[in-house]
Amino acid sequence: MSLKSHFWLIAAQIVTVDETNQQHRFGMNVLLNTKAGVVARKDLAKAQEAAMQRFAPTFEQLKGHTLSDVFLLGISPLGLQSQAQFHEGFAEAAAN
């Protein structure tokens, strides 16, 4: 039997500022899983880090931008499930 954890979908927004002091906003979703059925402060930091890692390739292409902030806009629970349950059918769906 596979261990189960709680999966969460996080809506995040990263804000950069360009050389003219204009803000640019980039939205994305990141996944988080926790052992407990709650999102603790350390989990929020982990979600922000995941968003920054996902944004890194885009940020490298933005000349003259600085990172201003990372917002977590929403957290949606996806349920208690194993990794296999969560990812079931994903490879097949991606292939079609």
N, CA, C and O atoms as CSV, one atom per row, in Angstrom:
chain,resi,resn,atom,element,x,y,z
A,1,MET,N,N,0.840,-1.186,0.000
A,1,MET,CA,C,0.000,0.000,0.000
A,1,MET,C,C,0.883,1.246,0.000
A,1,MET,O,O,1.858,1.337,0.747
A,2,SER,N,N,0.536,2.163,-0.818
A,2,SER,CA,C,1.315,3.384,-0.975
A,2,SER,C,C,0.897,4.418,0.074
A,2,SER,O,O,-0.283,4.548,0.399
A,3,LEU,N,N,1.872,5.139,0.588
A,3,LEU,CA,C,1.573,6.185,1.552
A,3,LEU,C,C,0.764,7.299,0.897
A,3,LEU,O,O,0.989,7.653,-0.261
A,4,LYS,N,N,-0.176,7.840,1.655
A,4,LYS,CA,C,-1.009,8.919,1.135
A,4,LYS,C,C,-0.595,10.247,1.748
A,4,LYS,O,O,-0.101,10.303,2.874
A,5,SER,N,N,-0.804,11.302,0.997
A,5,SER,CA,C,-0.564,12.654,1.496
A,5,SER,C,C,-1.659,13.561,0.936
A,5,SER,O,O,-2.404,13.180,0.032
A,6,HIS,N,N,-1.736,14.740,1.483
A,6,HIS,CA,C,-2.729,15.726,1.052
A,6,HIS,C,C,-2.138,16.551,-0.082
A,6,HIS,O,O,-1.033,17.082,0.035
A,7,PHE,N,N,-2.875,16.655,-1.171
A,7,PHE,CA,C,-2.437,17.438,-2.323
A,7,PHE,C,C,-3.207,18.752,-2.356
A,7,PHE,O,O,-4.390,18.812,-2.023
A,8,TRP,N,N,-2.500,19.803,-2.768
A,8,TRP,CA,C,-3.064,21.155,-2.830
A,8,TRP,C,C,-2.660,21.801,-4.155
A,8,TRP,O,O,-1.537,21.617,-4.626
A,9,LEU,N,N,-3.575,22.551,-4.748
A,9,LEU,CA,C,-3.272,23.338,-5.930
A,9,LEU,C,C,-3.159,24.790,-5.487
A,9,LEU,O,O,-4.095,25.343,-4.909
A,10,ILE,N,N,-2.022,25.400,-5.757
A,10,ILE,CA,C,-1.746,26.771,-5.332
A,10,ILE,C,C,-1.740,27.686,-6.559
A,10,ILE,O,O,-1.006,27.445,-7.517
A,11,ALA,N,N,-2.558,28.731,-6.523
A,11,ALA,CA,C,-2.514,29.772,-7.550
A,11,ALA,C,C,-1.552,30.840,-7.048
A,11,ALA,O,O,-1.745,31.412,-5.975
A,12,ALA,N,N,-0.515,31.100,-7.834
A,12,ALA,CA,C,0.533,32.035,-7.415
A,12,ALA,C,C,0.700,33.139,-8.455
A,12,ALA,O,O,0.352,32.985,-9.626
A,13,GLN,N,N,1.240,34.245,-7.986
A,13,GLN,CA,C,1.551,35.361,-8.882
A,13,GLN,C,C,2.914,35.919,-8.495
A,13,GLN,O,O,3.186,36.193,-7.326
A,14,ILE,N,N,3.762,36.081,-9.504
A,14,ILE,CA,C,5.086,36.665,-9.289
A,14,ILE,C,C,5.089,38.046,-9.920
A,14,ILE,O,O,4.625,38.237,-11.045
A,15,VAL,N,N,5.623,39.005,-9.174
A,15,VAL,CA,C,5.671,40.392,-9.638
A,15,VAL,C,C,7.125,40.785,-9.834
A,15,VAL,O,O,7.959,40.608,-8.947
A,16,THR,N,N,7.416,41.328,-11.026
A,16,THR,CA,C,8.736,41.875,-11.288
A,16,THR,C,C,8.591,43.367,-11.604
A,16,THR,O,O,7.502,43.845,-11.922
A,17,VAL,N,N,9.694,44.078,-11.509
A,17,VAL,CA,C,9.729,45.498,-11.850
A,17,VAL,C,C,10.823,45.682,-12.888
A,17,VAL,O,O,11.942,45.198,-12.716
A,18,ASP,N,N,10.490,46.391,-13.977
A,18,ASP,CA,C,11.487,46.605,-15.022
A,18,ASP,C,C,12.272,47.896,-14.774
A,18,ASP,O,O,12.092,48.562,-13.754
A,19,GLU,N,N,13.131,48.231,-15.713
A,19,GLU,CA,C,14.015,49.394,-15.576
A,19,GLU,C,C,13.260,50.716,-15.484
A,19,GLU,O,O,13.780,51.695,-14.947
A,20,THR,N,N,12.029,50.745,-16.008
A,20,THR,CA,C,11.224,51.971,-15.962
A,20,THR,C,C,10.304,51.989,-14.747
A,20,THR,O,O,9.427,52.845,-14.644
A,21,ASN,N,N,10.500,51.055,-13.837
A,21,ASN,CA,C,9.729,50.923,-12.600
A,21,ASN,C,C,8.282,50.466,-12.853
A,21,ASN,O,O,7.402,50.686,-12.021
A,22,GLN,N,N,8.052,49.835,-13.997
A,22,GLN,CA,C,6.735,49.297,-14.308
A,22,GLN,C,C,6.649,47.857,-13.799
A,22,GLN,O,O,7.577,47.067,-13.971
A,23,GLN,N,N,5.514,47.532,-13.168
A,23,GLN,CA,C,5.316,46.182,-12.652
A,23,GLN,C,C,4.823,45.247,-13.757
A,23,GLN,O,O,4.087,45.648,-14.658
A,24,HIS,N,N,5.251,43.998,-13.656
A,24,HIS,CA,C,4.802,42.936,-14.554
A,24,HIS,C,C,4.390,41.766,-13.672
A,24,HIS,O,O,5.113,41.387,-12.751
A,25,ARG,N,N,3.215,41.193,-13.964
A,25,ARG,CA,C,2.684,40.104,-13.144
A,25,ARG,C,C,2.593,38.825,-13.967
A,25,ARG,O,O,2.158,38.840,-15.118
A,26,PHE,N,N,3.006,37.728,-13.361
A,26,PHE,CA,C,3.014,36.428,-14.016
A,26,PHE,C,C,2.277,35.437,-13.116
A,26,PHE,O,O,2.671,35.217,-11.971
A,27,GLY,N,N,1.221,34.850,-13.635
A,27,GLY,CA,C,0.437,33.887,-12.860
A,27,GLY,C,C,0.803,32.457,-13.216
A,27,GLY,O,O,1.222,32.164,-14.336
A,28,MET,N,N,0.638,31.577,-12.244
A,28,MET,CA,C,0.927,30.159,-12.447
A,28,MET,C,C,0.273,29.330,-11.362
A,28,MET,O,O,-0.138,29.857,-10.328
A,29,ASN,N,N,0.180,28.050,-11.597
A,29,ASN,CA,C,-0.258,27.093,-10.586
A,29,ASN,C,C,0.927,26.234,-10.191
A,29,ASN,O,O,1.764,25.892,-11.027
A,30,VAL,N,N,0.996,25.889,-8.916
A,30,VAL,CA,C,1.998,24.938,-8.435
A,30,VAL,C,C,1.303,23.929,-7.544
A,30,VAL,O,O,0.267,24.222,-6.947
A,31,LEU,N,N,1.875,22.749,-7.457
A,31,LEU,CA,C,1.337,21.703,-6.592
A,31,LEU,C,C,2.125,21.648,-5.289
A,31,LEU,O,O,3.326,21.917,-5.243
A,32,LEU,N,N,1.410,21.292,-4.246
A,32,LEU,CA,C,2.016,21.124,-2.924
A,32,LEU,C,C,1.404,19.869,-2.332
A,32,LEU,O,O,0.209,19.628,-2.502
A,33,ASN,N,N,2.195,19.069,-1.642
A,33,ASN,CA,C,1.597,17.991,-0.867
A,33,ASN,C,C,2.155,18.010,0.540
A,33,ASN,O,O,3.327,18.315,0.762
A,34,THR,N,N,1.289,17.676,1.486
A,34,THR,CA,C,1.638,17.722,2.899
A,34,THR,C,C,1.202,16.423,3.565
A,34,THR,O,O,0.278,15.755,3.100
A,35,LYS,N,N,1.869,16.074,4.648
A,35,LYS,CA,C,1.453,14.905,5.423
A,35,LYS,C,C,0.180,15.215,6.199
A,35,LYS,O,O,-0.714,14.375,6.303
A,36,ALA,N,N,0.103,16.424,6.742
A,36,ALA,CA,C,-1.067,16.835,7.526
A,36,ALA,C,C,-2.131,17.401,6.594
A,36,ALA,O,O,-1.836,17.786,5.462
A,37,GLY,N,N,-3.348,17.447,7.068
A,37,GLY,CA,C,-4.462,17.967,6.285
A,37,GLY,C,C,-4.603,19.467,6.356
A,37,GLY,O,O,-5.669,20.013,6.070
A,38,VAL,N,N,-3.532,20.136,6.735
A,38,VAL,CA,C,-3.526,21.598,6.821
A,38,VAL,C,C,-2.269,22.117,6.130
A,38,VAL,O,O,-1.299,21.383,5.941
A,39,VAL,N,N,-2.305,23.392,5.756
A,39,VAL,CA,C,-1.139,24.047,5.168
A,39,VAL,C,C,-0.533,24.931,6.248
A,39,VAL,O,O,-1.133,25.919,6.670
A,40,ALA,N,N,0.661,24.563,6.687
A,40,ALA,CA,C,1.363,25.309,7.730
A,40,ALA,C,C,2.253,26.386,7.094
A,40,ALA,O,O,2.431,26.431,5.877
A,41,ARG,N,N,2.790,27.229,7.934
A,41,ARG,CA,C,3.642,28.330,7.464
A,41,ARG,C,C,4.814,27.822,6.623
A,41,ARG,O,O,5.153,28.421,5.602
A,42,LYS,N,N,5.429,26.725,7.048
A,42,LYS,CA,C,6.550,26.152,6.292
A,42,LYS,C,C,6.090,25.683,4.917
A,42,LYS,O,O,6.859,25.726,3.956
A,43,ASP,N,N,4.851,25.238,4.819
A,43,ASP,CA,C,4.304,24.809,3.533
A,43,ASP,C,C,4.073,25.995,2.604
A,43,ASP,O,O,4.254,25.880,1.392
A,44,LEU,N,N,3.675,27.129,3.166
A,44,LEU,CA,C,3.511,28.341,2.361
A,44,LEU,C,C,4.850,28.765,1.762
A,44,LEU,O,O,4.927,29.149,0.595
A,45,ALA,N,N,5.900,28.690,2.575
A,45,ALA,CA,C,7.241,29.027,2.087
A,45,ALA,C,C,7.660,28.058,0.987
A,45,ALA,O,O,8.282,28.462,0.004
A,46,LYS,N,N,7.320,26.780,1.151
A,46,LYS,CA,C,7.636,25.773,0.146
A,46,LYS,C,C,6.884,26.060,-1.164
A,46,LYS,O,O,7.435,25.876,-2.249
A,47,ALA,N,N,5.644,26.504,-1.059
A,47,ALA,CA,C,4.851,26.841,-2.249
A,47,ALA,C,C,5.433,28.061,-2.963
A,47,ALA,O,O,5.498,28.087,-4.192
A,48,GLN,N,N,5.853,29.064,-2.204
A,48,GLN,CA,C,6.478,30.242,-2.812
A,48,GLN,C,C,7.777,29.858,-3.520
A,48,GLN,O,O,8.056,30.344,-4.616
A,49,GLU,N,N,8.556,29.001,-2.905
A,49,GLU,CA,C,9.808,28.542,-3.509
A,49,GLU,C,C,9.528,27.761,-4.790
A,49,GLU,O,O,10.244,27.917,-5.780
A,50,ALA,N,N,8.495,26.925,-4.778
A,50,ALA,CA,C,8.132,26.167,-5.974
A,50,ALA,C,C,7.725,27.110,-7.105
A,50,ALA,O,O,8.071,26.878,-8.264
A,51,ALA,N,N,6.996,28.167,-6.774
A,51,ALA,CA,C,6.594,29.151,-7.784
A,51,ALA,C,C,7.823,29.849,-8.364
A,51,ALA,O,O,7.908,30.043,-9.577
A,52,MET,N,N,8.770,30.226,-7.513
A,52,MET,CA,C,9.981,30.890,-7.997
A,52,MET,C,C,10.814,29.958,-8.872
A,52,MET,O,O,11.397,30.395,-9.864
A,53,GLN,N,N,10.875,28.686,-8.513
A,53,GLN,CA,C,11.620,27.728,-9.331
A,53,GLN,C,C,10.956,27.550,-10.689
A,53,GLN,O,O,11.634,27.463,-11.713
A,54,ARG,N,N,9.638,27.497,-10.693
A,54,ARG,CA,C,8.918,27.346,-11.964
A,54,ARG,C,C,9.090,28.595,-12.834
A,54,ARG,O,O,9.122,28.498,-14.061
A,55,PHE,N,N,9.199,29.745,-12.211
A,55,PHE,CA,C,9.333,31.012,-12.930
A,55,PHE,C,C,10.764,31.278,-13.398
A,55,PHE,O,O,10.975,32.099,-14.291
A,56,ALA,N,N,11.730,30.610,-12.820
A,56,ALA,CA,C,13.151,30.889,-13.082
A,56,ALA,C,C,13.522,30.951,-14.564
A,56,ALA,O,O,14.215,31.892,-14.954
A,57,PRO,N,N,13.106,30.011,-15.413
A,57,PRO,CA,C,13.489,30.103,-16.832
A,57,PRO,C,C,12.949,31.374,-17.504
A,57,PRO,O,O,13.631,31.960,-18.345
A,58,THR,N,N,11.757,31.797,-17.149
A,58,THR,CA,C,11.190,33.026,-17.700
A,58,THR,C,C,11.959,34.230,-17.181
A,58,THR,O,O,12.272,35.149,-17.938
A,59,PHE,N,N,12.263,34.223,-15.893
A,59,PHE,CA,C,12.961,35.352,-15.275
A,59,PHE,C,C,14.333,35.569,-15.901
A,59,PHE,O,O,14.777,36.707,-16.053
A,60,GLU,N,N,15.000,34.482,-16.262
A,60,GLU,CA,C,16.325,34.584,-16.883
A,60,GLU,C,C,16.271,35.322,-18.221
A,60,GLU,O,O,17.257,35.930,-18.637
A,61,GLN,N,N,15.134,35.271,-18.884
A,61,GLN,CA,C,14.981,35.923,-20.186
A,61,GLN,C,C,14.548,37.384,-20.070
A,61,GLN,O,O,14.589,38.110,-21.063
A,62,LEU,N,N,14.140,37.825,-18.897
A,62,LEU,CA,C,13.675,39.197,-18.699
A,62,LEU,C,C,14.858,40.093,-18.361
A,62,LEU,O,O,15.346,40.088,-17.230
A,63,LYS,N,N,15.307,40.844,-19.322
A,63,LYS,CA,C,16.456,41.729,-19.106
A,63,LYS,C,C,16.015,42.979,-18.341
A,63,LYS,O,O,15.013,43.603,-18.691
A,64,GLY,N,N,16.747,43.334,-17.323
A,64,GLY,CA,C,16.476,44.548,-16.570
A,64,GLY,C,C,15.350,44.445,-15.556
A,64,GLY,O,O,14.942,45.457,-14.985
A,65,HIS,N,N,14.836,43.233,-15.319
A,65,HIS,CA,C,13.772,43.053,-14.332
A,65,HIS,C,C,14.360,42.617,-12.990
A,65,HIS,O,O,15.362,41.905,-12.932
A,66,THR,N,N,13.716,43.058,-11.925
A,66,THR,CA,C,14.047,42.564,-10.593
A,66,THR,C,C,12.797,41.944,-10.000
A,66,THR,O,O,11.679,42.370,-10.291
A,67,LEU,N,N,12.992,40.945,-9.175
A,67,LEU,CA,C,11.884,40.279,-8.507
A,67,LEU,C,C,11.356,41.190,-7.412
A,67,LEU,O,O,12.118,41.665,-6.570
A,68,SER,N,N,10.066,41.431,-7.425
A,68,SER,CA,C,9.459,42.314,-6.437
A,68,SER,C,C,8.744,41.524,-5.341
A,68,SER,O,O,8.937,41.792,-4.155
A,69,ASP,N,N,7.916,40.546,-5.738
A,69,ASP,CA,C,7.144,39.810,-4.737
A,69,ASP,C,C,6.601,38.516,-5.318
A,69,ASP,O,O,6.526,38.353,-6.535
A,70,VAL,N,N,6.225,37.601,-4.440
A,70,VAL,CA,C,5.558,36.357,-4.806
A,70,VAL,C,C,4.310,36.254,-3.939
A,70,VAL,O,O,4.391,36.205,-2.712
A,71,PHE,N,N,3.150,36.221,-4.602
A,71,PHE,CA,C,1.881,36.128,-3.881
A,71,PHE,C,C,1.282,34.745,-4.077
A,71,PHE,O,O,1.360,34.170,-5.163
A,72,LEU,N,N,0.688,34.221,-3.022
A,72,LEU,CA,C,-0.122,33.018,-3.129
A,72,LEU,C,C,-1.569,33.488,-3.113
A,72,LEU,O,O,-2.060,33.958,-2.087
A,73,LEU,N,N,-2.245,33.364,-4.233
A,73,LEU,CA,C,-3.579,33.926,-4.398
A,73,LEU,C,C,-4.681,32.998,-3.902
A,73,LEU,O,O,-5.739,33.459,-3.476
A,74,GLY,N,N,-4.436,31.709,-3.958
A,74,GLY,CA,C,-5.455,30.761,-3.537
A,74,GLY,C,C,-4.867,29.389,-3.315
A,74,GLY,O,O,-3.886,29.004,-3.950
A,75,ILE,N,N,-5.485,28.651,-2.398
A,75,ILE,CA,C,-5.049,27.300,-2.084
A,75,ILE,C,C,-6.287,26.412,-2.115
A,75,ILE,O,O,-7.223,26.602,-1.338
A,76,SER,N,N,-6.277,25.439,-3.025
A,76,SER,CA,C,-7.419,24.532,-3.175
A,76,SER,C,C,-7.005,23.118,-2.811
A,76,SER,O,O,-6.029,22.600,-3.354
A,77,PRO,N,N,-7.739,22.481,-1.891
A,77,PRO,CA,C,-7.410,21.103,-1.532
A,77,PRO,C,C,-7.830,20.148,-2.647
A,77,PRO,O,O,-8.920,20.267,-3.207
A,78,LEU,N,N,-6.958,19.210,-2.956
A,78,LEU,CA,C,-7.249,18.204,-3.974
A,78,LEU,C,C,-7.494,16.831,-3.371
A,78,LEU,O,O,-7.846,15.894,-4.087
A,79,GLY,N,N,-7.312,16.702,-2.063
A,79,GLY,CA,C,-7.651,15.459,-1.387
A,79,GLY,C,C,-6.463,14.678,-0.867
A,79,GLY,O,O,-5.304,14.960,-1.171
A,80,LEU,N,N,-6.810,13.680,-0.065
A,80,LEU,CA,C,-5.838,12.746,0.511
A,80,LEU,C,C,-5.722,11.567,-0.439
A,80,LEU,O,O,-6.699,10.858,-0.682
A,81,GLN,N,N,-4.527,11.360,-0.976
A,81,GLN,CA,C,-4.342,10.289,-1.946
A,81,GLN,C,C,-2.873,9.923,-2.069
A,81,GLN,O,O,-1.992,10.661,-1.626
A,82,SER,N,N,-2.630,8.785,-2.670
A,82,SER,CA,C,-1.249,8.362,-2.918
A,82,SER,C,C,-0.736,9.064,-4.176
A,82,SER,O,O,-1.510,9.631,-4.947
A,83,GLN,N,N,0.577,9.015,-4.365
A,83,GLN,CA,C,1.174,9.576,-5.580
A,83,GLN,C,C,0.579,8.888,-6.816
A,83,GLN,O,O,0.259,9.542,-7.809
A,84,ALA,N,N,0.436,7.562,-6.737
A,84,ALA,CA,C,-0.109,6.812,-7.875
A,84,ALA,C,C,-1.536,7.250,-8.178
A,84,ALA,O,O,-1.891,7.421,-9.345
A,85,GLN,N,N,-2.358,7.433,-7.151
A,85,GLN,CA,C,-3.730,7.892,-7.364
A,85,GLN,C,C,-3.749,9.284,-7.988
A,85,GLN,O,O,-4.518,9.542,-8.914
A,86,PHE,N,N,-2.919,10.162,-7.491
A,86,PHE,CA,C,-2.915,11.537,-7.989
A,86,PHE,C,C,-2.517,11.588,-9.458
A,86,PHE,O,O,-3.131,12.312,-10.241
A,87,HIS,N,N,-1.499,10.830,-9.837
A,87,HIS,CA,C,-0.964,10.897,-11.190
A,87,HIS,C,C,-1.621,9.903,-12.162
A,87,HIS,O,O,-1.280,9.876,-13.344
A,88,GLU,N,N,-2.554,9.094,-11.667
A,88,GLU,CA,C,-3.196,8.083,-12.507
A,88,GLU,C,C,-3.825,8.692,-13.752
A,88,GLU,O,O,-4.599,9.645,-13.667
A,89,GLY,N,N,-3.485,8.132,-14.906
A,89,GLY,CA,C,-4.050,8.580,-16.171
A,89,GLY,C,C,-3.396,9.817,-16.770
A,89,GLY,O,O,-3.744,10.213,-17.882
A,90,PHE,N,N,-2.459,10.432,-16.063
A,90,PHE,CA,C,-1.852,11.663,-16.568
A,90,PHE,C,C,-1.009,11.407,-17.810
A,90,PHE,O,O,-1.111,12.154,-18.784
A,91,ALA,N,N,-0.188,10.376,-17.797
A,91,ALA,CA,C,0.672,10.087,-18.956
A,91,ALA,C,C,-0.178,9.771,-20.173
A,91,ALA,O,O,0.146,10.195,-21.283
A,92,GLU,N,N,-1.278,9.022,-19.976
A,92,GLU,CA,C,-2.154,8.686,-21.086
A,92,GLU,C,C,-2.848,9.945,-21.619
A,92,GLU,O,O,-2.980,10.113,-22.831
A,93,ALA,N,N,-3.287,10.818,-20.725
A,93,ALA,CA,C,-3.976,12.049,-21.150
A,93,ALA,C,C,-3.013,12.972,-21.888
A,93,ALA,O,O,-3.406,13.626,-22.854
A,94,ALA,N,N,-1.772,13.034,-21.451
A,94,ALA,CA,C,-0.780,13.898,-22.090
A,94,ALA,C,C,-0.416,13.381,-23.471
A,94,ALA,O,O,-0.052,14.166,-24.347
A,95,ALA,N,N,-0.507,12.059,-23.683
A,95,ALA,CA,C,-0.143,11.460,-24.961
A,95,ALA,C,C,-1.219,11.681,-26.024
A,95,ALA,O,O,-0.927,11.642,-27.220
A,96,ASN,N,N,-2.462,11.913,-25.592
A,96,ASN,CA,C,-3.571,12.091,-26.555
A,96,ASN,C,C,-3.689,13.496,-27.046
A,96,ASN,O,O,-4.568,13.796,-27.854
